[in-house]
């Protein structure tokens, strides 16, 4: 069994300016709602978590030949850290170390994501070979956290580790009534080698004068409208579209396999002392309860 939720979320990818610019955009409202619901995140933690989930999906969509693509933030702020893991199929899952961590708004009246994240390291991990039973050595890249606002940290990683100048826009808009997450989404623009310097200036100016991503989504914009707001008059071509969803591959069978791997003595102890076992998935917060018959079956096997 796979834990998943059907959503209306979508990602599109394409090129602009005759292939000299790579562009991606996504609306991630439903999947961020589901992730926040499962982990019961506070408002500020939700804003940080949603940005990381969205950024991971966008960045993963620029990669090739991977089975699992992860972004991990290890930091000294109250949230402790954030992990998001995406697959080529457009699924994402993740967690925050302290989902209840929260802070008052910053001096601009916005969620103080930078302070709740703090200082630390931004990691990108790309793994492949799972689908053919041959787990290859993972690629791991890392950079210092430069702002904690998440979007800037994605852009800094791309500039330093991938040598790709990029603009990253990420946003999560919350409200006081259910559903508490009004909308979520993001845009990634990458300047490829050979791009005209004038185009970079045009995009920077357009972004500076365009509405926030969440304002556009809240007014009904989809992924293509988000691209248009960032590119302005620059011509673009959409090359593909992908459905997105929150999904986790945990299951009771996997929980049984994990507990079995602890060995007979540990399973016997669980059977004698607790009459069963409970296994919680850190990625989706699903709980699996194993009763006496499950544990006895392990011992018999």
C-alpha positions as CSV (number, residue, x, y, z in Angstrom):
1,X,0.0,0.0,0.0
2,X,1.2,3.5,-0.8
3,X,0.0,6.6,1.1
4,X,-1.1,9.1,-1.5
5,X,-3.6,11.9,-2.1
6,X,-5.2,12.9,-5.3
7,X,-4.6,16.6,-6.0
8,X,-5.2,19.3,-8.7
9,X,-1.5,20.3,-8.4
10,X,0.6,20.5,-11.6
11,X,4.0,21.4,-12.8
12,X,5.0,22.6,-16.3
13,X,8.5,22.9,-17.8
14,X,9.7,24.6,-20.9
15,X,12.2,26.9,-22.5
16,X,12.3,30.6,-23.4
17,X,14.3,32.9,-25.6
18,X,15.0,30.2,-28.2
19,X,16.2,27.6,-25.7
20,X,18.6,29.8,-23.8
21,X,16.4,29.8,-20.6
22,X,14.9,26.9,-18.8
23,X,11.6,27.6,-17.0
24,X,9.5,25.6,-14.6
25,X,6.5,26.5,-12.5
26,X,4.2,24.6,-10.2
27,X,1.0,25.0,-8.1
28,X,1.4,22.8,-5.0
29,X,-1.5,23.9,-2.9
30,X,-3.1,20.5,-2.3
31,X,0.1,18.5,-1.6
32,X,1.4,21.1,0.9
33,X,-2.0,21.1,2.6
34,X,-1.7,17.3,3.0
35,X,1.9,17.4,4.2
36,X,1.0,20.1,6.8
37,X,-2.1,18.2,7.9
38,X,-0.2,14.9,8.4
39,X,2.6,16.6,10.4
40,X,0.4,19.1,12.2
41,X,2.9,21.9,11.5
42,X,2.6,25.4,13.1
43,X,2.0,28.4,10.8
44,X,5.7,29.4,10.5
45,X,6.8,25.8,10.1
46,X,4.2,25.3,7.4
47,X,5.5,28.3,5.4
48,X,9.0,26.9,5.6
49,X,8.0,23.3,4.9
50,X,5.8,24.2,2.0
51,X,8.6,26.2,0.3
52,X,11.0,23.3,0.6
53,X,8.5,20.8,-0.8
54,X,7.8,23.1,-3.7
55,X,11.4,23.9,-4.4
56,X,12.4,20.2,-4.3
57,X,9.7,19.3,-6.9
58,X,10.9,22.1,-9.2
59,X,14.6,21.2,-8.8
60,X,14.0,17.5,-9.2
61,X,12.2,18.2,-12.5
62,X,15.4,19.6,-13.9
63,X,17.4,16.4,-13.2
64,X,17.7,13.2,-15.3
65,X,18.3,9.6,-14.4
66,X,17.4,9.6,-10.7
67,X,15.1,7.5,-8.6
68,X,15.1,9.6,-5.5
69,X,15.9,13.3,-5.2
70,X,16.2,14.9,-1.7
71,X,16.7,18.3,-0.3
72,X,17.8,18.3,3.3
73,X,18.2,21.4,5.5
74,X,20.2,20.9,8.8
75,X,20.0,24.1,10.8
76,X,20.3,25.6,14.3
77,X,16.9,27.4,14.2
78,X,13.9,26.3,16.3
79,X,12.6,24.0,13.4
80,X,15.8,22.0,13.6
81,X,15.8,20.9,10.0
82,X,13.6,20.1,7.0
83,X,13.7,17.1,4.6
84,X,11.8,16.7,1.3
85,X,12.1,13.8,-1.1
86,X,10.8,13.8,-4.7
87,X,10.5,11.1,-7.4
88,X,10.4,11.3,-11.2
89,X,6.7,10.5,-11.0
90,X,5.9,13.9,-9.5
91,X,5.5,12.7,-5.9
92,X,6.9,14.3,-2.9
93,X,7.1,13.5,0.8
94,X,8.9,15.1,3.8
95,X,9.0,16.2,7.4
96,X,10.3,18.9,9.7
97,X,12.3,18.1,12.9
98,X,10.0,20.2,15.1
99,X,6.6,20.7,13.5
100,X,5.3,22.7,16.4
101,X,8.1,25.3,16.3
102,X,6.7,28.8,15.7
103,X,7.7,32.4,15.8
104,X,6.0,35.8,15.8
105,X,5.8,37.6,12.4
106,X,9.0,39.5,11.4
107,X,9.3,43.3,11.2
108,X,7.5,43.2,7.8
109,X,4.6,41.3,9.2
110,X,5.6,38.2,7.3
111,X,6.3,34.7,8.5
112,X,9.7,34.7,10.1
113,X,11.0,31.7,8.1
114,X,14.6,32.9,8.1
115,X,14.7,32.9,11.9
116,X,12.9,29.6,12.4
117,X,15.4,27.9,10.0
118,X,18.5,29.7,11.3
119,X,22.0,28.9,10.1
120,X,23.3,25.6,8.8
121,X,23.8,23.6,5.6
122,X,21.6,23.0,2.5
123,X,22.1,19.5,1.0
124,X,20.9,18.1,-2.3
125,X,21.1,14.3,-2.6
126,X,20.4,12.5,-5.9
127,X,20.1,8.6,-5.9
128,X,19.6,6.2,-8.7
129,X,19.6,2.4,-9.4
130,X,16.7,1.4,-7.1
131,X,14.5,0.4,-10.0
132,X,17.0,-2.1,-11.3
133,X,18.1,-3.4,-7.9
134,X,21.5,-1.7,-8.1
135,X,21.9,1.2,-5.7
136,X,24.6,3.4,-7.0
137,X,26.7,5.8,-4.9
138,X,24.5,8.9,-4.3
139,X,25.5,12.4,-5.5
140,X,25.6,14.8,-2.5
141,X,26.0,18.5,-2.9
142,X,26.0,21.1,-0.2
143,X,26.2,24.8,0.5
144,X,25.8,27.0,3.6
145,X,22.4,28.4,4.2
146,X,22.6,32.0,3.1
147,X,19.3,33.4,4.2
148,X,16.9,30.7,5.6
149,X,14.2,32.1,3.4
150,X,14.4,28.9,1.3
151,X,14.1,30.3,-2.2
152,X,17.4,32.2,-1.9
153,X,19.0,29.1,-0.6
154,X,17.8,27.0,-3.6
155,X,19.2,29.8,-5.9
156,X,22.5,29.9,-4.1
157,X,22.9,26.1,-4.3
158,X,22.3,26.2,-8.1
159,X,24.8,29.1,-8.6
160,X,27.5,27.5,-6.5
161,X,27.2,23.8,-7.0
162,X,25.6,23.6,-10.5
163,X,27.0,26.8,-11.9
164,X,23.6,27.8,-13.2
165,X,22.4,31.4,-12.5
166,X,18.8,30.9,-11.4
167,X,15.8,32.8,-10.1
168,X,13.7,30.9,-7.6
169,X,10.3,32.1,-6.4
170,X,8.5,30.1,-3.7
171,X,5.5,30.9,-1.6
172,X,2.9,29.6,0.8
173,X,-0.1,31.7,1.7
174,X,-2.0,30.9,4.9
175,X,-5.4,32.0,6.2
176,X,-7.2,31.9,9.5
177,X,-10.0,29.5,8.4
178,X,-9.9,26.0,7.0
179,X,-8.3,25.0,4.8
180,X,-5.6,27.0,6.5
181,X,-3.3,26.9,3.5
182,X,-4.8,29.1,0.9
183,X,-2.3,28.4,-1.8
184,X,1.2,27.3,-2.5
185,X,3.5,27.3,-5.6
186,X,6.7,28.4,-7.2
187,X,8.7,29.2,-10.3
188,X,12.3,28.3,-11.3
189,X,14.1,30.2,-14.1
190,X,17.6,29.0,-15.1
191,X,19.9,31.0,-17.4
192,X,21.7,28.5,-19.7
193,X,25.2,29.1,-21.2
194,X,25.1,31.6,-24.1
195,X,22.0,33.5,-22.9
196,X,21.9,37.2,-23.8
197,X,22.8,39.4,-20.8
198,X,20.0,41.7,-21.8
199,X,17.5,38.9,-21.2
200,X,18.8,38.5,-17.6
201,X,18.2,42.1,-16.9
202,X,14.7,41.9,-18.4
203,X,13.7,38.9,-16.2
204,X,15.1,40.6,-13.1
205,X,13.1,43.7,-13.8
206,X,9.9,41.7,-14.6
207,X,10.2,39.7,-11.4
208,X,10.8,42.9,-9.3
209,X,7.6,44.4,-10.6
210,X,5.3,41.3,-10.8
211,X,2.9,40.3,-8.1
212,X,4.0,37.6,-5.6
213,X,3.5,34.0,-6.7
214,X,0.9,33.4,-4.0
215,X,-1.1,36.5,-4.9
216,X,-1.3,35.2,-8.5
217,X,-2.3,31.6,-7.5
218,X,-4.8,33.0,-5.0
219,X,-6.4,34.9,-7.8
220,X,-6.7,31.8,-9.9
221,X,-3.5,31.6,-11.8
222,X,-2.1,28.2,-12.9
223,X,1.4,27.2,-13.7
224,X,1.5,28.9,-17.2
225,X,0.2,32.2,-15.8
226,X,3.0,32.1,-13.3
227,X,5.5,31.7,-16.1
228,X,4.0,34.6,-18.0
229,X,4.3,36.8,-14.9
230,X,8.0,36.1,-14.6
231,X,9.0,36.2,-18.3
232,X,6.9,39.2,-19.4
233,X,7.3,39.8,-23.1
234,X,9.9,37.0,-23.6
235,X,8.6,34.2,-25.8
236,X,8.5,30.7,-24.3
237,X,7.5,27.2,-25.2
238,X,5.9,24.6,-22.9
239,X,7.5,21.2,-23.4
240,X,5.7,19.1,-20.8
241,X,3.2,19.0,-17.9
242,X,3.2,16.7,-14.9
243,X,0.6,16.0,-12.1
244,X,1.9,16.3,-8.6
245,X,0.9,14.7,-5.3
246,X,2.0,14.0,-1.8
247,X,2.9,10.3,-1.6
248,X,4.8,8.0,0.7
249,X,5.8,4.4,0.0
250,X,5.5,3.2,3.6
251,X,3.2,0.2,4.3
252,X,2.5,-2.3,7.0
253,X,4.6,-4.8,5.1
254,X,7.6,-2.5,5.2
255,X,7.0,-2.0,8.9
256,X,6.9,-5.7,9.5
257,X,10.1,-6.1,7.5
258,X,11.9,-3.4,9.5
259,X,10.9,-4.9,12.8
260,X,11.8,-8.4,11.6
261,X,15.3,-7.1,10.8
262,X,15.8,-6.3,14.5
263,X,16.2,-10.0,15.3
264,X,14.3,-12.7,17.2
265,X,15.3,-11.6,20.6
266,X,14.0,-8.0,20.1
267,X,10.7,-9.3,18.6
268,X,10.3,-11.7,21.5
269,X,10.8,-8.9,23.9
270,X,8.1,-6.8,22.1
271,X,5.8,-9.8,22.2
272,X,6.3,-10.4,25.9
273,X,6.4,-6.9,27.2
274,X,4.1,-4.9,24.9
275,X,2.0,-7.6,23.2
276,X,2.7,-5.9,19.9
277,X,4.5,-3.0,18.3
278,X,3.8,0.4,16.8
279,X,5.8,1.8,13.9
280,X,5.5,5.4,12.9
281,X,6.6,6.7,9.4
282,X,8.7,9.8,9.8
283,X,7.9,11.0,6.3
284,X,4.1,10.9,6.4
285,X,3.3,10.4,10.1
286,X,1.3,7.2,9.3
287,X,1.2,4.8,12.2
288,X,1.2,1.0,11.8
289,X,0.1,-1.2,14.7
290,X,1.4,-4.8,14.8
291,X,-0.5,-7.2,17.1
292,X,0.6,-10.4,18.8
293,X,-0.2,-12.5,15.7
294,X,2.0,-10.3,13.5
295,X,5.0,-10.7,15.9
296,X,4.4,-14.5,16.2
297,X,4.4,-14.8,12.4
298,X,7.7,-13.1,12.3
299,X,9.2,-15.5,14.8
300,X,7.8,-18.5,12.9
301,X,9.2,-17.2,9.7
